[in-house]
């Protein structure tokens, strides 16, 4: 059996795929046309017009082969086991270019990822990995992993987030979401590895009380259990439990560069997908941000006494980026209307009821308590350094100390003495970071203060989580053995804020 290779501009790809659905999948012409129009057209419509697509068939896809041998092959019907792979490039690539070693860096730059088409009609879109650069609109920040592939025998890789549609039998929305999470973490971090549909079924066997295939979906507890079995320390957040703090917590974890499993529902629908980032924040969004109501009595008293306006970056109104197996990759929507992009009115009133944060298991300081301690510490210790009637904006997130120090080391706007103190300070694997800024500074992506907390310290008494605090030329550190705060006067200018979307979380 030989492998066929085709190329097509985006404008003509539908015709080529239509022919392949007939010849490779054995589909009737009318049915194949319906699949192209209904299932594939929305994916192609959001691509840039200059995109060229290179097609390889037959293609052996590891994820579909796993589903095939564990389920589809046992059926009586003639299910095919091979797929079609679409590889995307920014512009047309001549066939000879794939054999020119000198053009390898250029091919890597032009490569935009792949889409697998599987014979599980009508849900034909399988394992996919597209760079946001392939889209007409990519003015957003999101979690990305570098995933390797090959085109015409050439090894290439692209950055993006894994995506797939559900086949409704071996994987529903819940299993697809778990697969996507593990695909992302498995290629990005050494502690994890990608998984397959049969493995997800296997780890849930002990908490399932009926047959698992054909799948009837998973509840939020089963999804969290699977993550725990895959090596995470997941944390479930409920909108009923956290009330007004629910969306700020979700935004805070998203700002930390962590892909979050969100569960949406209404009276008829229950669905799960991923929140992986947000649109870029504009100056108008920052200007329209209103101060929230401070619930902490200590912080509120200090704010009132100093006539200080407190703004929270996590309250900025913006759209978030979702990976949804029912929709094309990288959907934009607000948290209040997560399913606004669905054409059916049945989905319009879905609300986010839960989200799961797949955390490193040794992150013990919970987000709600961490942010509460951060605000109390900052306003208690630095209250005399905050001018009367001033404006303070806080930005709070979780990150790894390795990534944070890497960013600090190359932050040319940070003062040398301040930089040395941070780099030479002992830190755990993960830290909570609170940046202090204001509207003017944050528009320039800058802050003038920072508080660093130990994410492995759950006991917030006696300042145990504190590693370092700095604001208005004053630096405060906590000496744990003596349980004392040490203050130093060191001038430091405003510095570039940290971004989790371009590094590790």
C-alpha positions as CSV (number, residue, x, y, z in Angstrom):
1,X,0.0,0.0,0.0
2,X,1.5,3.3,-1.1
3,X,1.0,6.7,0.5
4,X,-0.5,9.5,-1.7
5,X,0.4,13.1,-1.2
6,X,-1.7,16.1,-2.4
7,X,-1.5,19.8,-2.0
8,X,-4.2,22.5,-2.2
9,X,-4.8,26.1,-1.3
10,X,-7.4,26.8,1.3
11,X,-9.9,28.0,-1.4
12,X,-9.9,24.6,-3.1
13,X,-9.4,22.2,-0.2
14,X,-13.1,21.3,0.1
15,X,-13.1,19.7,-3.4
16,X,-10.0,17.7,-2.7
17,X,-11.3,16.3,0.6
18,X,-14.7,15.5,-1.0
19,X,-12.9,13.3,-3.5
20,X,-10.9,11.6,-0.8
21,X,-13.9,11.0,1.4
22,X,-15.3,9.0,-1.6
23,X,-12.1,7.1,-2.5
24,X,-10.5,6.6,0.9
25,X,-13.5,6.3,3.3
26,X,-15.9,4.9,0.7
27,X,-18.6,7.5,1.4
28,X,-21.4,8.3,-1.1
29,X,-20.9,11.6,-2.9
30,X,-24.0,13.4,-1.4
31,X,-23.2,12.2,2.1
32,X,-19.5,13.3,1.7
33,X,-20.6,16.7,0.5
34,X,-22.8,17.1,3.6
35,X,-19.9,16.2,5.9
36,X,-17.6,18.7,4.2
37,X,-20.3,21.5,4.4
38,X,-21.4,20.8,8.0
39,X,-18.4,19.4,9.8
40,X,-15.3,20.8,8.0
41,X,-16.3,24.2,6.5
42,X,-16.4,25.9,9.9
43,X,-12.8,24.8,10.6
44,X,-11.6,26.0,7.2
45,X,-13.5,29.3,7.3
46,X,-11.5,30.7,10.2
47,X,-8.1,30.0,8.5
48,X,-6.1,32.7,6.8
49,X,-6.7,32.9,3.0
50,X,-2.9,32.3,2.3
51,X,-2.8,28.9,4.0
52,X,-1.8,25.9,1.9
53,X,-2.8,22.4,2.9
54,X,-0.8,19.3,2.2
55,X,-2.7,16.0,2.4
56,X,-1.3,12.6,3.2
57,X,-3.4,9.4,2.9
58,X,-3.6,6.8,4.2
59,X,-2.3,8.0,7.6
60,X,-2.0,5.9,10.8
61,X,-3.1,8.1,13.7
62,X,-2.2,6.8,17.1
63,X,-5.3,8.1,18.9
64,X,-7.8,6.7,16.4
65,X,-6.0,3.4,16.1
66,X,-6.3,3.0,19.9
67,X,-10.1,3.6,19.6
68,X,-10.3,1.3,16.6
69,X,-8.6,-1.7,18.2
70,X,-10.4,-1.3,21.6
71,X,-13.8,-0.7,20.1
72,X,-14.6,-0.2,16.4
73,X,-12.8,-3.4,15.2
74,X,-15.2,-5.5,17.3
75,X,-18.2,-4.3,15.5
76,X,-19.8,-6.1,12.6
77,X,-19.7,-3.2,10.2
78,X,-16.7,-2.5,7.9
79,X,-15.0,0.3,9.9
80,X,-11.8,1.5,8.3
81,X,-8.7,2.0,10.4
82,X,-6.7,4.6,8.4
83,X,-7.1,8.3,8.5
84,X,-6.2,11.4,6.3
85,X,-3.7,14.0,7.6
86,X,-3.9,17.6,6.6
87,X,-0.7,19.6,7.2
88,X,-0.9,23.4,7.1
89,X,1.6,26.0,5.9
90,X,1.6,29.7,5.7
91,X,2.2,29.7,1.9
92,X,2.7,27.3,-0.9
93,X,5.6,24.9,-0.6
94,X,7.1,23.3,-3.7
95,X,7.6,19.5,-3.4
96,X,11.3,19.9,-4.0
97,X,11.6,22.2,-0.9
98,X,10.9,19.2,1.3
99,X,14.1,17.6,0.1
100,X,16.3,20.7,0.4
101,X,18.2,20.6,3.7
102,X,19.0,24.4,3.6
103,X,15.2,25.1,3.5
104,X,14.5,23.2,6.7
105,X,14.5,26.3,9.0
106,X,12.2,28.0,6.5
107,X,9.8,25.0,6.4
108,X,9.7,25.0,10.2
109,X,8.8,28.7,10.2
110,X,6.0,28.2,7.6
111,X,4.6,25.1,9.3
112,X,1.3,25.7,11.2
113,X,0.3,22.3,12.4
114,X,-2.1,19.5,11.4
115,X,-5.6,18.2,11.3
116,X,-6.5,14.5,11.3
117,X,-9.6,13.3,9.5
118,X,-10.8,10.0,10.8
119,X,-13.5,7.6,9.4
120,X,-15.9,8.0,12.4
121,X,-18.7,9.7,10.4
122,X,-20.2,12.1,11.0
123,X,-17.6,13.3,13.6
124,X,-14.6,13.2,11.3
125,X,-12.3,15.8,12.9
126,X,-9.8,13.9,15.0
127,X,-6.5,14.7,16.7
128,X,-5.5,18.2,15.7
129,X,-2.8,20.7,16.6
130,X,-3.0,24.2,15.0
131,X,-0.9,27.2,15.6
132,X,-3.0,30.4,16.4
133,X,-1.0,31.9,13.5
134,X,-3.1,29.9,11.1
135,X,-6.2,31.9,12.0
136,X,-7.5,35.1,10.5
137,X,-8.0,36.4,14.1
138,X,-5.3,35.5,16.6
139,X,-5.2,38.6,18.8
140,X,-5.2,36.4,22.0
141,X,-2.8,34.8,24.5
142,X,-3.1,31.1,25.2
143,X,-1.4,28.0,26.6
144,X,0.7,26.4,23.9
145,X,2.8,23.3,23.6
146,X,5.3,22.4,20.9
147,X,4.2,19.1,19.3
148,X,6.4,17.4,16.7
149,X,5.1,15.9,13.4
150,X,6.4,15.2,9.9
151,X,5.4,16.2,6.4
152,X,6.6,14.3,3.4
153,X,9.3,12.7,5.5
154,X,10.5,16.0,7.1
155,X,10.4,16.4,10.9
156,X,8.6,19.6,11.8
157,X,7.0,21.1,14.9
158,X,4.5,23.8,15.8
159,X,3.1,25.6,18.8
160,X,-0.5,25.4,19.7
161,X,-3.1,23.6,21.8
162,X,-4.4,20.1,21.1
163,X,-8.0,19.8,19.8
164,X,-10.3,17.0,18.6
165,X,-14.0,16.4,18.1
166,X,-15.6,13.6,20.1
167,X,-16.7,10.4,18.3
168,X,-19.6,10.0,20.8
169,X,-18.7,6.3,21.3
170,X,-15.2,5.9,22.7
171,X,-14.8,9.5,23.7
172,X,-17.4,12.1,24.6
173,X,-16.7,15.7,25.6
174,X,-15.3,14.6,29.0
175,X,-12.8,12.1,27.6
176,X,-11.8,14.4,24.8
177,X,-11.1,17.2,27.3
178,X,-9.0,14.8,29.4
179,X,-7.1,13.7,26.3
180,X,-6.5,17.3,25.3
181,X,-5.2,18.2,28.8
182,X,-2.8,15.3,28.9
183,X,-1.6,15.9,25.3
184,X,-0.7,19.4,26.3
185,X,1.0,18.6,29.6
186,X,2.6,15.5,28.2
187,X,4.5,17.4,25.4
188,X,5.2,20.4,27.6
189,X,6.5,18.9,30.9
190,X,8.6,15.9,31.7
191,X,6.4,14.9,34.7
192,X,3.5,14.0,32.5
193,X,2.9,12.0,29.3
194,X,0.2,12.0,26.6
195,X,-2.5,9.5,27.0
196,X,-4.9,7.5,24.8
197,X,-8.7,6.9,25.0
198,X,-8.3,3.4,26.3
199,X,-6.0,4.6,29.1
200,X,-8.6,7.1,30.3
201,X,-11.2,4.3,30.3
202,X,-8.8,2.1,32.3
203,X,-8.1,4.6,35.1
204,X,-11.8,5.1,35.6
205,X,-12.7,1.5,35.8
206,X,-12.7,1.4,39.6
207,X,-15.1,4.3,39.9
208,X,-17.5,3.2,37.2
209,X,-20.5,1.1,38.1
210,X,-21.6,0.1,34.6
211,X,-20.0,-0.5,31.3
212,X,-17.8,2.3,30.1
213,X,-18.0,1.9,26.3
214,X,-20.0,3.1,24.5
215,X,-19.3,6.1,26.7
216,X,-22.1,8.0,28.4
217,X,-19.8,10.8,29.6
218,X,-18.2,11.6,32.9
219,X,-19.2,13.7,35.8
220,X,-16.9,16.4,37.3
221,X,-15.7,14.1,40.1
222,X,-14.7,11.3,37.7
223,X,-12.8,13.8,35.6
224,X,-10.9,15.1,38.7
225,X,-10.2,11.5,39.7
226,X,-8.7,10.7,36.3
227,X,-6.4,13.8,36.6
228,X,-5.3,12.6,40.0
229,X,-4.5,9.2,38.6
230,X,-2.4,10.9,35.9
231,X,-0.3,12.7,38.5
232,X,-2.1,16.0,39.2
233,X,-3.4,17.4,42.4
234,X,-6.7,18.7,40.9
235,X,-8.9,21.3,42.6
236,X,-12.6,21.6,41.9
237,X,-14.3,25.0,42.1
238,X,-18.1,25.3,42.2
239,X,-20.0,28.5,41.3
240,X,-22.5,27.8,44.1
241,X,-19.7,27.4,46.7
242,X,-17.6,30.5,45.7
243,X,-20.3,32.8,44.5
244,X,-18.9,36.2,43.4
245,X,-15.4,34.9,43.8
246,X,-15.9,32.1,41.2
247,X,-15.1,34.0,38.0
248,X,-12.2,36.0,39.6
249,X,-10.7,32.6,40.7
250,X,-11.1,31.2,37.2
251,X,-9.5,34.3,35.7
252,X,-6.6,34.1,38.2
253,X,-5.9,30.5,37.2
254,X,-6.2,31.4,33.6
255,X,-3.7,34.2,34.0
256,X,-1.4,31.6,35.5
257,X,-1.3,29.9,32.1
258,X,-3.1,26.8,33.3
259,X,-5.6,25.1,31.0
260,X,-8.9,24.7,33.0
261,X,-11.6,22.2,32.5
262,X,-14.9,24.0,32.6
263,X,-18.3,22.4,33.0
264,X,-21.3,24.2,31.5
265,X,-25.0,23.3,31.8
266,X,-28.6,24.5,31.5
267,X,-31.8,22.6,32.0
268,X,-31.2,20.3,29.0
269,X,-27.4,20.3,28.4
270,X,-24.3,19.3,30.3
271,X,-21.0,19.8,28.6
272,X,-17.2,20.1,29.3
273,X,-14.5,21.9,27.5
274,X,-11.3,23.8,28.2
275,X,-10.4,27.4,28.9
276,X,-6.9,28.0,27.8
277,X,-6.3,31.8,27.6
278,X,-7.8,35.2,26.9
279,X,-7.8,38.0,24.4
280,X,-5.2,40.7,24.6
281,X,-6.1,43.5,27.1
282,X,-6.6,46.9,25.5
283,X,-6.3,50.3,27.1
284,X,-10.1,50.8,26.8
285,X,-10.6,47.6,28.9
286,X,-8.3,48.9,31.5
287,X,-10.0,52.3,31.6
288,X,-13.4,50.8,32.0
289,X,-12.4,48.7,35.0
290,X,-14.3,49.7,38.1
291,X,-13.2,49.1,41.7
292,X,-14.8,46.1,43.3
293,X,-16.3,45.7,46.7
294,X,-13.6,44.6,49.2
295,X,-14.9,41.9,51.5
296,X,-11.8,41.7,53.7
297,X,-12.4,44.0,56.7
298,X,-8.7,44.7,57.4
299,X,-8.0,45.6,53.8
300,X,-11.2,47.6,53.5
301,X,-10.4,49.7,56.5
302,X,-6.9,50.5,55.2
303,X,-8.4,51.4,51.8
304,X,-11.0,53.7,53.4
305,X,-8.5,55.4,55.7
306,X,-6.1,56.2,52.8
307,X,-8.8,56.9,50.3
308,X,-7.1,54.2,48.1
309,X,-8.7,52.9,45.0
310,X,-8.1,49.1,44.6
311,X,-8.4,47.6,41.1
312,X,-8.1,43.9,40.4
313,X,-6.7,42.8,37.0
314,X,-8.8,39.6,37.2
315,X,-12.0,41.7,37.1
316,X,-11.2,43.2,33.6
317,X,-14.0,42.3,31.2
318,X,-12.6,40.4,28.3
319,X,-13.2,37.3,26.1
320,X,-11.6,34.0,26.9
321,X,-10.3,31.3,24.6
322,X,-12.0,27.9,24.7
323,X,-11.1,24.5,23.2
324,X,-14.5,22.9,22.6
325,X,-14.9,19.5,20.8
326,X,-18.2,20.7,19.3
327,X,-16.7,23.8,17.7
328,X,-13.6,24.7,15.7
329,X,-10.4,25.3,17.7
330,X,-9.8,28.6,19.6
331,X,-13.3,29.9,20.3
332,X,-13.7,33.3,21.8
333,X,-16.4,34.0,24.4
334,X,-17.1,35.7,27.7
335,X,-17.3,33.7,30.9
336,X,-20.9,34.8,31.3
337,X,-21.8,33.4,27.9
338,X,-19.4,30.5,27.2
339,X,-21.6,28.9,24.5
340,X,-22.5,32.0,22.6
341,X,-20.8,30.6,19.4
342,X,-23.3,27.7,19.2
343,X,-25.8,28.2,16.3
344,X,-28.5,26.4,18.2
345,X,-30.6,28.4,20.7
346,X,-30.7,25.4,23.0
347,X,-27.1,26.2,24.0
348,X,-27.4,29.9,24.5
349,X,-28.2,30.1,28.2
350,X,-25.5,27.6,29.4
351,X,-23.6,28.8,32.4
352,X,-20.3,27.6,33.9
353,X,-21.1,25.6,37.0
354,X,-17.7,24.1,37.8
355,X,-14.1,24.3,36.8
356,X,-11.2,22.0,37.5
357,X,-7.6,23.3,37.9
358,X,-5.1,20.5,37.1
359,X,-2.4,21.5,39.6
360,X,1.0,20.1,40.5
361,X,0.3,17.8,43.5
362,X,2.6,19.7,45.9
363,X,0.8,23.1,45.5
364,X,-0.8,23.2,48.9
365,X,-1.6,26.9,49.3
366,X,-5.1,27.2,47.8
367,X,-5.8,30.1,45.4
368,X,-8.5,31.8,47.5
369,X,-6.4,31.8,50.7
370,X,-3.3,32.8,48.8
371,X,-4.9,35.9,47.3
372,X,-6.5,36.8,50.7
373,X,-3.1,36.6,52.4
374,X,-1.4,38.6,49.6
375,X,-3.8,41.5,50.0
376,X,-3.6,41.5,53.8
377,X,0.2,41.4,53.8
378,X,0.7,44.1,51.2
379,X,-1.7,46.7,52.6
380,X,-0.6,46.0,56.2
381,X,3.2,46.2,55.5
382,X,3.3,48.8,52.8
383,X,0.4,51.0,53.9
384,X,2.7,53.9,54.9
385,X,4.4,53.7,51.4
386,X,1.1,54.1,49.6
387,X,0.3,57.8,48.8
388,X,-3.1,59.2,50.0
389,X,-5.9,59.0,47.3
390,X,-3.7,56.8,45.1
391,X,-4.7,53.9,42.8
392,X,-3.4,50.4,43.2
393,X,-4.0,47.6,40.7
394,X,-3.1,44.0,41.7
395,X,-2.4,41.1,39.4
396,X,-2.2,37.7,41.1
397,X,-1.1,34.4,39.5
398,X,0.6,31.0,40.0
399,X,3.9,30.1,38.3
400,X,7.0,28.0,38.7
401,X,10.0,29.6,40.3
402,X,12.2,28.4,37.5
403,X,10.1,30.2,34.9
404,X,9.8,33.3,37.0
405,X,13.5,33.6,37.7
406,X,14.2,33.0,34.0
407,X,12.0,35.9,33.2
408,X,13.5,38.1,35.9
409,X,17.0,37.3,34.7
410,X,16.2,38.7,31.2
411,X,14.0,41.5,32.4
412,X,16.1,44.5,31.3
413,X,13.7,47.0,33.0
414,X,14.3,45.5,36.4
415,X,17.0,47.1,38.6
416,X,20.2,45.1,39.0
417,X,20.1,45.0,42.8
418,X,16.4,43.9,42.9
419,X,17.1,41.3,40.2
420,X,20.0,39.8,42.2
421,X,17.9,39.6,45.3
422,X,15.1,37.7,43.5
423,X,17.5,35.4,41.7
424,X,19.5,34.5,44.8
425,X,16.4,33.9,47.0
426,X,15.6,30.3,47.7
427,X,12.2,29.4,46.4
428,X,10.0,26.2,46.1
429,X,9.1,24.7,42.7
430,X,5.9,26.7,42.6
431,X,5.1,30.2,43.8
432,X,2.2,32.6,43.9
433,X,3.1,36.1,42.6
434,X,1.2,39.3,43.2
435,X,2.3,42.3,41.0
436,X,1.4,45.8,42.1
437,X,0.7,48.4,39.4
438,X,-1.8,51.1,38.3
439,X,-3.8,51.9,35.2
440,X,-1.0,53.9,33.6
441,X,1.7,51.3,34.3
442,X,-0.3,48.3,33.3
443,X,-1.0,49.8,29.9
444,X,2.7,49.7,29.4
445,X,2.9,46.1,30.7
446,X,4.7,47.3,33.8
447,X,4.4,47.0,37.6
448,X,6.2,48.9,40.5
449,X,5.8,46.2,43.2
450,X,5.8,42.5,43.7
451,X,4.9,40.0,46.5
452,X,6.1,36.3,46.2
453,X,4.5,33.5,48.2
454,X,5.4,29.9,48.8
455,X,2.8,27.8,47.0
456,X,3.8,24.7,49.1
457,X,3.0,26.4,52.4
458,X,-0.6,26.0,53.4
459,X,-0.3,27.5,56.9
460,X,-0.7,31.3,56.4
461,X,-0.1,32.1,60.1
462,X,3.0,34.0,61.2
463,X,3.8,35.0,57.6
464,X,5.0,31.5,56.7
465,X,4.0,31.7,53.0
466,X,6.0,35.0,52.5
467,X,9.2,34.8,50.4
468,X,9.6,38.4,49.4
469,X,7.7,41.7,49.1
470,X,8.8,44.8,47.3
471,X,7.2,48.2,46.8
472,X,8.3,51.9,46.6
473,X,12.0,51.1,47.1
474,X,11.3,48.9,50.2
475,X,12.0,45.2,50.2
476,X,10.7,42.9,52.9
477,X,11.8,39.3,53.3
478,X,10.8,36.6,55.9
479,X,13.5,34.7,57.8
480,X,11.7,31.5,58.6
481,X,13.9,30.1,61.4
482,X,13.6,33.3,63.4
483,X,10.1,34.1,62.1
484,X,11.1,37.7,61.6
485,X,10.5,40.2,58.8
486,X,13.6,41.9,57.4
487,X,13.3,45.2,55.6
488,X,15.8,46.8,53.2
489,X,15.8,50.1,51.4
490,X,16.7,49.4,47.7
491,X,15.6,51.7,44.8
492,X,14.1,49.9,41.9
493,X,12.3,51.2,38.8
494,X,9.0,50.0,37.3
495,X,9.6,46.7,35.6
496,X,8.0,44.5,32.8
497,X,5.2,42.3,34.2
498,X,5.5,38.5,33.9
499,X,3.6,36.5,31.3
500,X,2.7,32.8,31.9
501,X,1.4,32.2,28.4
502,X,4.9,32.2,26.9
503,X,6.5,29.9,29.5
504,X,5.8,27.2,32.1
505,X,3.0,27.6,34.7
